[in-house]
Amino acid sequence: MRIAAPQMLWLLVVMVLPLIGFLWWAWRRRQVLIAQFISARLLGQLKVGVSPSRQKARLVFIVLAVIFIILALARPQWGTTRQEVRQRGLDVIVAIDTSKSMLAEDVPPNRLARAKLAALDLVRRAKTDRLGLVAFAGAAFLQCPLTLDDAAFSQSVDSLDTRAISQGGTAIAEAIDEARKAFKKDAENHKVLVLFTDGEDQDSEAVTAAERAAKEGMIIFTVGIGTPEGEQLRIRDERGRIDYIRDEQGNPVRSRLNEDLLQKIARATKGFYLPLRGGKTMDTLYEQGIAPLPKTEGTVKLFQRYTERYHWPLAVAIALLIIEMFLPDRSRRRSARAAAVPPVIGAATGTMAVLLFLVLPLAAWAGGPGGALREYNEGKFLDALKDYNQLLEKKSDDPRLHFNAGAAAYQGRQLDEAARQFNQALASPDLLLQQRAYYNLGNTLYRLGQQVSDADKKKEAWENSLKQYDSALKLNQQDADARFNQDFVKKQLEELKKQQQQQQNQKNQDKKDSKDQDKNPQPQNQKDEKNQQDKQDQKNQQNQKDQQQNQADQNKTGQDQKNSDQSQAKDQQKDQDKKPDQSAQNPAGGEPKDQSSEEARREAELMAAGQMTQQQARQLLDSQKDDEQVLRLAPPNKNTSQARPFKDW
């Protein structure tokens, strides 16, 4: 419950208290005047039958009536309903720079804080537009997709800080490309990008990215944050000490506003550049840049509307005034029959009459369409369906009641009842109600098809669902939900047909195999075992041939190595005959071992043991090099100029 106009409650103090004082003064003044103009002997006779309590009760009724009238003016509300409102608006993406350079305080309190305040100010102006948010530094990502929910967008803006993106730098080109992806390719709205940055671009491809965006119809408005003179960037370390951000040479970094780059980006897309100075920058941007663009109709926004309940205190006030009007000052003479009635019973009868006067309208409200709608909003769908069916018994030709009953049955999973009610609602002369009935009937038929296990019945239900979506789109071609559901059901229907075709093909193949099996008396499993045995024998023969070939190669290699060792020994013998003794130069004595012979012997042992040699392992690795190049998971690094140092701010 809430009060829509709480300022009206001040009237309780301004009007009610003075009214009570005035009525009390008037009562006392009347008593004084009566005593002055009427003698005491005649006053008793004139007051016969006059009830002072009734006179005071009438005054109380007047005060209470005024109080309830003020409460009605305050507009009490309880209970909510959601309502769809179609608007005319644009699609606007807001890109905010979150790099470390935005911590500069040349624009108080700092650049990033001013950018966030400006973005929130833009939300206040763009009430009918869809807004999205892109945060960027060394990279860019979509923080908030295009939405009509201003609260969600504002919350996304408030959560931005310089730690939102771990990669440092300022990549304006990536922010523009990310904004392009956020827009729908077939959108009819104008694509608008509002870029909040200081213009310290990292890769200098921003103008090229803007030209690409201009070809797709995007308009970029750049908002420069900072001053051309700039300021040295200061940060606070873990101990709370203030230090400066330094470049590779150790010098403090001074960040400056690059207005020339921002102007080039805006001109490339037929937008304009504005520096963020003063409190009217966003008003100027919206009035001169965004508002003149043609807006597209059909944007749907959900509003939570509170139900007005002012008529209840107003009704009580009217009842009190009526009672005060017909309540006499004198009590009527009671007849003998009335005198025989005990006064307690008479008072109880009057009380019951007042209670019936107040309770009957409430009971009528609870059992009417309002009560059913209230139960629907509270999630009591089956109770709401029961109430709508009771109303349909009295007024069976009302298509609105059929539509509401169908919606309650659909939410209560009574799909057959929902389909029947939506079919009844199709007779409505209201085209909007008829279009919604077609749309909801399509949803109901799709759900019914999901519950059916028989593929043919499922196919029939989904085909009927597509017909209902077609009828809904004929009445309203701008219904994006109906078009999306139609495409979705088409895909599901195509997959179902493919499954049926595969099952049919499998049945035909099984029939063919059974016929072949009847012709050939040999069982199929014996054929398979024979084929597998033949393949295994061929594989074993091939392995034996490979082993024999490898053994022959190894023997040949060993024979060649042996011949080489013998020739080498003869040469060494000749050298020893000619040269002096070399034992002094080789203290260990003897000849060094031939490494190639040792490796050959080791490979032969590995081959005999059935293990893979080093040569075979090397060949296997070389054969997989191509696969390693194909299975590269990480994207290739961008070619960066080595002449320009990387900026982490």
Secondary structure, DSSP 8 states (H G I E B T S, - for coil): -EES-GGGGGHIIIIIHHHHHHHHHHHHHHHHHHHHHS-HHHHHHHTTTB-HHHHHHHHHHHHHHHHHHHHHHT-EEEEEEEEEEEEEE-EEEEEEE-SGGGG--SSSS-HHHHHHHHHHHHHHH-SSSEEEEEEESSSEEEEEEEES-HHHHHHHHHT--TTS-SS-S--HHHHHHHHHHHS-TT--S-EEEEEEE----SSS-HHHHHHHHHHTTEEEEEEE-S-SS-EE-EEE-TTS-EEE-B-TTS-B-EE---HHHHHHHHHHTT--EEE--SS-HHHHHIIIIITTS--EEEEEEEEEEEEE-THHHHHHHHHHHHHHHH--SB-----HHHHHS-HHHHHHHHHHHHHHHHHHHHHHHHHSHHHHHHHHHTT-HHHHHHHHHHHHHH-TT-HHHHHHHHHHHHHTT-HHHHHHHHHHHTT-S-HHHHHHHHHHHHHHHHHHHHH---HHHHHHHHHHHHHHHHHHHHH-TT-HHHHHHHHHHHHHHHHHHHHHHHHHHHHHHHHHHHHHHHHS-S-HHHHHHHHHHHHHHHHHHHHHHHHHHHHHHHHHHHHHHHHHHHHHHHHHHHHHHHS---TTT-TT-S----HHHHHHHHHHHHHHTT---HHHHHHHHHHTHHHHHHT--S-------SSS-----
